[in-house]
Amino acid sequence: MNLNSYFDFADNEYEYFKAAIEAGLFANSMGAQAQAICEKYLKHLIDTEFSPANQGQEYEKTAVMKTHSLNRLMNFVANNISENIISPETKAACRGVDGFYFSTRYPGNDSIELTRDDLDLCIDAVDKLRDDVVDYIQTTGHQHMV
């Protein structure tokens, strides 16, 4: 397997995530994994579809590629690539898991313990975002193994 892009890494984690669910596994870290998968699909769009026109835009791209915030990444895609790539339903689903990257991995005041309903939200967000990104890749004719 060649892992050469954010999409490749996202899809690799997606397959593992889906296999774990199908095997009946349930762990708190799956919330963090769901957010990380979504993050990589969004970063793939930014990495491949946004070409900075000046130094200011280059700085913005570099900064957003360092974030774990799904909301910030979705806003960047909408404002700099196309606001039609990610459906309103997908945006809502992703907002539901935004923050799980930290809150499901570390103890503290902001830590949470996922419920089965939370995991269902994670599954929904990952599936919806992957579908939107794959649809965009196929619709635009951009070559990528999907």
C-alpha positions in Angstrom: 0.0 0.0 0.0 1.3 3.4 -0.9 0.5 6.1 1.6 1.4 9.2 -0.4 -1.3 11.7 0.5 -3.6 12.8 3.2 -6.4 10.9 1.4 -4.3 7.7 1.5 -3.7 8.0 5.2 -7.4 8.9 5.8 -8.6 5.9 3.9 -6.1 3.6 5.6 -7.5 4.7 9.0 -11.0 4.6 7.7 -10.7 0.9 6.8 -9.2 0.1 10.2 -12.0 2.2 11.9 -14.7 0.4 10.0 -13.2 -3.0 10.6 -13.0 -2.3 14.4 -16.7 -1.4 14.4 -17.7 -4.4 12.4 -15.7 -6.6 14.9 -17.8 -5.1 17.7 -15.0 -3.1 19.2 -15.8 0.0 21.2 -13.2 2.2 22.8 -12.9 5.8 23.8 -10.0 6.4 21.4 -12.4 5.8 18.5 -13.7 9.3 18.9 -10.2 10.7 18.5 -9.7 8.4 15.5 -12.9 9.5 13.9 -11.9 13.2 14.2 -8.4 12.4 12.9 -9.8 10.6 9.8 -12.1 13.6 9.1 -9.2 15.9 9.6 -7.1 14.1 7.0 -9.9 14.1 4.4 -10.2 17.8 4.8 -6.5 18.4 4.7 -6.4 16.4 1.5 -8.7 18.9 -0.1 -6.6 21.8 1.1 -3.3 20.2 0.1 -4.4 19.3 -3.4 -7.0 22.0 -4.3 -5.7 25.2 -2.8 -2.8 26.9 -4.4 -1.8 30.1 -2.6 -1.5 33.2 -4.8 0.7 35.1 -2.4 2.7 34.9 0.8 -0.3 35.7 3.0 -2.3 32.8 1.6 0.7 30.5 1.9 0.9 31.5 5.6 -2.9 30.8 6.0 -2.5 27.4 4.3 0.4 26.4 6.5 -1.4 27.5 9.7 -4.6 25.6 8.8 -2.7 22.5 8.0 -1.5 22.4 11.6 -4.9 22.5 13.2 -7.1 19.7 14.5 -10.2 21.8 14.4 -12.7 20.3 11.9 -14.7 23.5 12.0 -11.7 25.6 11.0 -10.7 23.1 8.2 -14.3 23.0 6.9 -14.4 26.8 6.9 -11.1 27.0 5.0 -12.4 24.6 2.4 -15.7 26.5 2.0 -14.0 29.9 1.8 -11.0 29.0 -0.4 -11.9 26.0 -2.5 -15.7 25.7 -2.8 -18.6 25.9 -0.3 -20.4 23.2 -2.1 -17.9 20.3 -1.5 -19.1 19.5 2.0 -22.9 19.2 2.5 -24.7 20.9 5.3 -25.5 17.4 6.8 -21.8 16.5 6.7 -20.8 19.8 8.3 -23.3 19.2 11.2 -22.0 15.6 11.7 -18.4 16.8 11.7 -19.2 19.5 14.3 -20.5 16.8 16.5 -17.2 15.1 16.7 -15.0 18.2 16.6 -13.1 18.2 19.9 -13.0 14.4 20.4 -9.3 14.4 19.3 -8.3 15.7 22.7 -11.3 15.0 25.0 -11.3 11.2 24.4 -7.6 10.7 24.8 -6.5 12.6 27.9 -7.9 12.9 31.5 -8.9 16.3 32.8 -11.8 18.7 33.1 -12.6 18.4 29.4 -12.3 14.6 29.1 -15.3 12.6 28.2 -16.3 8.9 28.0 -17.9 8.1 24.7 -21.4 6.4 24.7 -22.6 4.2 21.9 -24.6 7.2 20.6 -21.4 9.2 20.4 -19.7 6.4 18.4 -22.7 6.4 16.1 -22.1 10.2 15.6 -18.5 9.4 14.8 -19.4 6.7 12.2 -21.9 9.1 10.6 -19.4 12.0 10.4 -16.6 9.8 8.9 -18.9 8.1 6.4 -20.5 11.4 5.3 -17.3 13.3 4.9 -15.6 10.5 3.0 -18.6 10.3 0.6 -18.4 14.1 0.0 -14.7 14.0 -0.7 -14.9 11.0 -2.9 -17.8 12.6 -4.8 -15.8 15.8 -5.3 -12.8 13.9 -6.5 -14.9 11.9 -9.0 -17.0 14.9 -10.1 -13.9 17.1 -10.8 -12.1 14.3 -12.6 -9.1 14.7 -10.3 -7.2 11.5 -10.5 -6.8 9.6 -7.2 -7.3 6.1 -6.2 -10.7 6.0 -4.6 
